Amino acid sequence: MKYKMAIIGYGGMGSWHAENVSSRIPDITVKGILDIQQSACEKAAGLNLYVYSDLKELLADSEIDLVTIATPNNFHKDYAIALLQAGKNVICEKPVTMNVQELEEIMEAAESSGKIFSIHQNRRWDKDFVIVKNILEQETLGKPYFIESRVQGSRRAMYGWRGHKVNGGGMVLDWGVHLLDQFLTLIDSPVVSVQAHLFNLYSDEVEDNIKILLRFQNGVSALCEMSTNCLINNPRWHISCTDGTAVIEDWSCKGKLVKLKADSEMAWSEDIVYTEAGPTRTMAPRPEYTTEVLALPDVTTDWSDYYQNIVAVMEGREALIVKPEQALRVMKVIEKVFESEDSGKGIRCLI
Ligand code: NAD
């Protein structure tokens, strides 16, 4: 083991980091945790993790090379800055901060410390996302023009601290940040407008159902939607491209591509067709012989590449994959999301 790591916030995600890093990243040992809850500390001690009594003790531990922050969102900034100033490399859970200004303060601290600061945008390693990336990079269906990405649940209110504004709760900072990060990774063009519809349906303080529409300078538009009250789900992804359509149904990545055949303009009748929609030429179904159905591309992906990259960056072998500048772009888009909701209008921008 070359490096020792600590975790601040040993709840759902903090214990996930501990388990997965210990079992999958041979170069890192998880030494200990810091948490304000007795039950979290007892659980960690029961698993032979060292329990720091306070932040000062953790900052002074010269064995620690890397700290992952997995507290509620309002604590990310202060911990990140203190850790960087103490010479630790830092991974912060998403959303990196509550707003753009907090992230800029962290980036200044990272710059002056010369230490690594990265954000755990683990959904860049999700299989469904890597499939979409592959389809767009290979231009399998031509050029994309509209990408829809949805995550839909039905338990209504946001859980625990996620329901409180002071903690940085709400669906935009919870799931929105993942799906926006995915869009900004997929589409290599500035965002030129943001339109949001945010609903506080079941939570007193925060939005729990959201729809965000982005327009990119290269002509691609993207819609992300997260709901807590959906009883009949749409597909996880629906992608419209010039030469075909792709659908990924769910997290298990069932789905297909339907592509126009190269000679898809092969003759068909220009006569009106009598369909269930009534007589029509435009909306009449395309003859099946002009299309082909393809399987989704076969991809391999492994979330542990995130931590492998951090090790490689510590050793000067690779550049950081999830960079603070990328998180800053996402946070800038998020500020436009709230501006759009407050004003009831689409917001023009260049992000
Ligand atoms: P959680 O409530 O399960 O755990 C939070 C832990 O932090 C608790 O043990 C709590 O006692 C502790 N804590 C609270 N305030 C603290 C403080 N000031 N100092 C130290 N410890 C403190 O929450 P969670 O679901 O694990 O979320 C934690 C973070 O991880 C959030 O930023 C969340 O957005 C993120 N998260 C990311 C993913 C992902 O897929 N990347 C998934 C879930 C959560």
Boltz pocket constraint, residues with backbone or C-beta under 6 A from the ligand:
constraints:
  - pocket:
      binder: B
      contacts: [[A, 8], [A, 9], [A, 10], [A, 11], [A, 12], [A, 13], [A, 14], [A, 34], [A, 35], [A, 36], [A, 37], [A, 40], [A, 69], [A, 70], [A, 71], [A, 72], [A, 73], [A, 75], [A, 93], [A, 94], [A, 95], [A, 120], [A, 121], [A, 122], [A, 160], [A, 161], [A, 173], [A, 174]]
      max_distance: 6.0
